[in-house]
Amino acid sequence: MMDKKRLLADKIEILLGLFPVVAVIGSRQCGKSTLVNAVAPDWKYYDLERPDDYQLITSDPMGFFSRQREKTIIDEAQQFPDLFRILRSVIDQDRKACGRFLLTGSSSPDIVKGLSESLAGRIATVELWPFKMVELYDRPLPSIYNLLTDSRTTVDQLCDLSTDLSITEVCEHWLFGGYPEPRIKSRLVPDFHGLWMDEYFGDYIRRDIQRLFPRLNTNNFRLFIQSLSYYSGGMINHSAIARALEVSSVTAKEYLEILHNTFIWRNLRSFEKNSLKKVQKMAKGFFRDSGILHHLLKLDDIDRLLVHPMAGVSFESFIIEEIIRGLQCTLAAGIDCNFYRTKDKSEIDLIIDGSFGIIPVEVKSGTKLKQRMLGPLKTFLKETDARFGILVNNSEKIEMLTDNIVQIPAAYL
């Protein structure tokens, strides 16, 4: 994993020059520790999951920070929630100094709250994820993301994009997802991917869920995760999910919130800014890593995946997540990603909303275009001030479909 440069490394270095603290949050085993050590290899490193480091920091926090006032990495910061409050007083003693602390945190709803409440204005928070396609294949961040976040971008500029990725590489990443260890080791031992996934869920439930939610029925939660794979990529109806999985609606909502807040599942909120249409205010939800979804569905072959009933929604979720990861690599602030569906069933998979404007994105897993696929995009563009729309699929080349809708193959993301 050390030879894979993470796309967020450059952004973190820039943020360290602007803020006293930078926090890297994300799911367990997505590479946070490796990343922060690569960004700041000469900094002092402490891991709160190591008993000695935990004892050293928690027994006398103020004494610790009197010795370590800068260039300090604290891994798994959620293990000591009081850390954020203490760190605030340390930072305020020299408020103008930047680049002093790097924190990481995983699998804790409390860490985001602690960072935002105790360290507001003093910290930049970055979310890391499993490998994006280009990271695994050692390619740079595609230029499309800086274009999308620039209000001056024209459709002609999108048509001039290039890519080094192949359709085969796209399909491989879609099938297996991006968790670093299983992706790299399974190149030598293919069975390792499935074995790792089995252990990952056991570790996630034992180490994270039981600690954070000690009263939770972990057996029911495990069964809920397994059954949820058939609802990934669809609109979230808590009552329907509850009936199908034989739990209460309250329990279904609670379990989904836990999965979302521990970076396993994403709740994509509805886009509600189109005043000309009655919009359904239900969110869409999906597993953030396609490898997790396909492991739960027992799919480890691309041919079997392509004919599976879940193939279409799985590919949509995969592309949405790839786009979100790419946007998060830029320095653009205030980007919202939403799902759009009206009462008359007009639907767009992703709406990107930022200071640069609104960009609707439709995703299709095939290679052939049917004109009816463009209906929702055309209508949305007419009803809003969006400059252009994008159709992502598995075709081989970028192509103008209308004067303001462009086809972009998944390999360009």
N, C-alpha and C positions, 0 to 999 in steps of 0.2 A: 504493500500500500504506500510505502514511502516514496516510490518513484512516480506516483500519480499526483500531479499538481491539481489541487482543487480550485475551481473557478472563483471561489469566494476569497481566496488568499489575498489578491490584490486589493479587493474592497476593504478587507479587514485592516490591511496596512494603512490605507487612506484614513479609515475611521479612527485608528489609533493616533493619528496626527491631529484629530479634531476633538476627541472626547477623552476624559480621564479613564473610562472603563469601556471595554467592548465585551459583550456577552455573546457566545455562540451556543444556541440552543438547537435541539433536534432529537430525533429518536435514538434509542440505544443502538450502538454499533454502526452508526452512519459515518464515523470517522472524525468526530469532534476533537478528540485528544490528539490524534495524528496531525490534524490541521493546525491547531494552536501551537503545537511544538515545532511545526515546520515554519510558521510565520515568525515565531519568537524563540529560536533554538537556544539562545543564550540566557533566557529568563529563568528564574527560579520556578520550579514546578512542584505543586502539591496536589495530591489526589485525595479528596475527602472520602473515597471508598476504601482507602488504605488506613487501617486502624492507627498507625503511628502518626500519619499526617492529620487525621481527624482529631486525635488527642492533642496534638501540638497546637492546632488552631483553636479548638473549642474550649480548651481548659483555661486559656488566657488570651482571648482575641486581641485586646488592646496591646498586650505585650508583644504578640506576634506582629501586629502591624506597626509597632514602633520600630521593629527591626526590618520589616519588609514593606517599605513605603512606596515602592515602585518596581517595575519590571518583574511582576509576579503573576504566575498562572495558577488559578485555583480550579481544578477539575471537579466535576459533579457537585457544583455549588448548592444544589437543592438539598443535599444531605444536612446542611446547617442553615436553616431559614433566617436565623438572626444575623447571618453574615451581611446581608444587604443593608440593614440598619446601621451596623457597625462601620461598614465600608463608607457609608455616606459621611459620617463624622470625620473619618480619615481623609477623604477627598476634600472636604470643605476646609481643612487646615491649609490647603494649597490649591485653591479652586481652579486656578488658571493652568496648572500643569496637566498635560495630556499624555496619553499613552502609558498609563501607570499599571493597569491591571487587565488581565484577560481572564474571563470566567467561562466555564461551560456548564450546561445543565441539560438534563434529559428526563423525560417521563415524569413530569410533575406539573400539574395545573398551577401550583403555588409559585413556581419560579417566575413565570411571566408577571404575575401580580406583584411579587416581591421586587422585581427589577423595576417595574413601572412606577410603583408607589414610593419606594425608598430611594431610588436613584434617578428619578425623573430629571431630565436636563443634564445629567452627568454621564449618561450611558447610551451607547448605540447597541442595539440588539440585532443580531444576524441569525437567520434560521438556516442551518445546514440540513442537507437531505442526503439520501443515498446517491451514488454516482448519477449524474446526468449523462446522456449518451456520449457526448463529446469528451467527457472526462475519462470514461473507461477506455475510449479508443485514442486517448492522448491528442486530442484536437483542441484548438482554442475556442473561446466563446463565439458562436456564430454572430455575424454582424447584424443580423435581423433585429436583435433585442435593443441595440442602441438606436436603430432606425425607428422601431415602434414607439420608443419613449421620446422621440423628437417630433415636436409639432410641425416642423417644416418638411418632414418626409413626404415624398410623393410616391405614387404607385410605380412610376418608372424606376425609382431607386430600388424598390422591392424586386422588380423584374431583373435587376442586375446582380442579384445575390448568387453566390457559388457555394458548393459544399464538397467535402471530402468523404462524407459518409455514404455507405451503400445501403440499398434496401435490405440486404441480408443482415447488416449490422443493426439496422433499425428493428427488424423483427426479432433478432436475438435479444436485444435489450428489452423490448416489449415483453417477451416471454419470461425472461429470468429476472428482470428488475435490476436494481443498482446497488444492493448492499455490498460493500467492498470485499469483505473476506470471502463470502461464498462465490462471488463472481470471479475473483482472481484464482482461488484455489481449485475451483471446479474445472478450470482449463486443463489441469493435470489429472484431477480425480473427479469426473463428472457427477458421481453419486454424492459428492460432498455438499452440493447445493441443497438437496432435499434433507440431508441429515442436519445441516446447519439450521435450516428453517424450523425443523421440529424442535431443536434445542432453543432456538430464539424465542419461540412462544412460551416454552416452559420457563425460561429465564425471565422473560418479561412479566409473566404472571407471578412468579415466586418473588422476584427481587423488587419489582416496582408496584404492581397492583396490590399485593398483600400488605406492603408497607404503607402505601398511600391510602388504601381503603380496607382496613383490617376487618370490617364487618361484612364486606362483600363476599358473596358465595362464588368462590373462584371457579368451581366446577361448572356452575351455570354460565359464568362469564366466558369460560373457554368454549363451551358449546355454542354460545351466542356468536362468538367470533367465527367459528367454523360455518355456522348457518348463514351468517351475514354475507358471505361471499356471493350468494345468489341475488342479493339486493344492491351490490356495489354498482355504482354508475347510474342508479335510478333516483327518482325523487323520494325524499324522505317523508314517509307517512308513518308516524310512530305507532298509530293504532294498528295499521295493516301489518307492520313488522312484528308488533307484539303478538298479534293473533297467530301469525305464521310460526313464530318461534316459541309460542306458548309461555310468554312472560307478560307482565302488566305493561300498559303503555308508559307508566312512570319509570319502570325498570328499563324498558327499551330506550327511552330518552336519556336516562342516566348512563347506561352503558355506552351509547353513541357519544355522549359528551366526554366520557373518560377516554375513549379511543381517539377522539379528535384532539383533546388536550394533551395526550401523550404521543402525538405526532404519528399515529398509525393510520388514522382515518381523516379525511378532509370533508368538512361540511361547507359546501359552496353555496353561499347565500344567493337569493334571487335578486335580479336587477330590477329596480322599481322606478327608474327615472323617466320612463316613457309615458308621459301624461296622456298620450293619445290612445293608449290601449289599457284594458283591464288585465293586470299582470297577476299571475298566480304567485303567491308569496311563500311558496314551499321551497326549501333548499334541496340541492342535489348532494348526494354523498357517495364517497368511494374510498377504497384503500389507496393510500398515497403511493405505495410501491406495487407495481404490477406483478413483481415476483411473488410477493406475499399472496395476492389474490389467486394467482395461478397455482401456487402450492396448495392452497386451500381447496381449489377446484380439481386438484390432482392432474394438472396439465404440465407435462415437461417436454412436449414436442410441438413444434410450430405447426405442423400439418394438422394435428388434433385440435390445436387452439383455433386455427382458421375456420374450422367447420363447427366449432362449439357455439351453442346459442348465446353465450356471453361475449363472443368475440367482438362484436360491434361496440358495445358499451365499455368493454375493457380497453379497446384501442382509444376511444374518446377520452377516457379517464387518464390513460397514459400520456396522451398528447397534451391535455390540459395541464398535467403536472409538469411535463417537460417545459411548457411555456412559462408557467409560474416560476420554476427554478431559474430559467433564463432571465426573466425580468428582475428577479431578486439579486442577480449578479450586477445589475446596473446601479448607479447612484441615484436613480430617479426615486423621489419620495411620494408617498400618498397614493400608491397604485392599489386599486381594488379590482379583484377578479370575481365575477359573478356568473350566474346561470340565468337564462332568460326563457320564460315560457308564459304565453298569454292564455286567457280563458278560452280562446278559440283554437288552442293547441299549437300555435306557431311557436317554434322552439329554436333557440340558438345555444350551442354548447358552452360558449365562453364569451363574456363581455369584459374587455379590458378597459378600465376607466381611470384616467389620471389627468394631470394638468395638461398633457399633450392632446387630450380629447378622448373620444370613445371609439374603440375598435372591436367590432363583432367578429367572432371566429367560429366557423362551423367545421366539424371534424367528421371525415368519412374514412372507413378502413379500406375501401376498395381503390381501384386505379381508374375506373371509368366514371365519367361525369354524366349525370342525367339532369336536364334543365330544371326539373321540379325541385332538385336539391337546393337551388339558389333562391327559391321563393321567400323563405324567411329572411335571408340576408337582404334581398332587394327591398322587401317591405320595411325592414328595420332602417335601412339607409335612407329611405324616403321620409320616414317619420322622425328621424333624429338629425343632428348635425354631424354625424360621423362622416369622415372624409372618404374612407374606403372600408371594404370588408375582405376577409380572408377565408378561403376554403383550404383546409389541410387534408391531404390524402396521401396515398402511396404511389402516386404517379411519378414519372421520371424527370419532369421538367416544370419550371415555373411558366405559367401561361395566364394571360389576361382573359377572363371569362366574360366580363362586361367592362364598361368604361371605368367602373369603380370597385370591381371584385376581382381579386387575383388568386389563382391557384398556387399554393406553395406546398411542395412535397414534404413529408415528415423528415426526410433526410437533411433538410435545410434548417432544422431546429436544434 
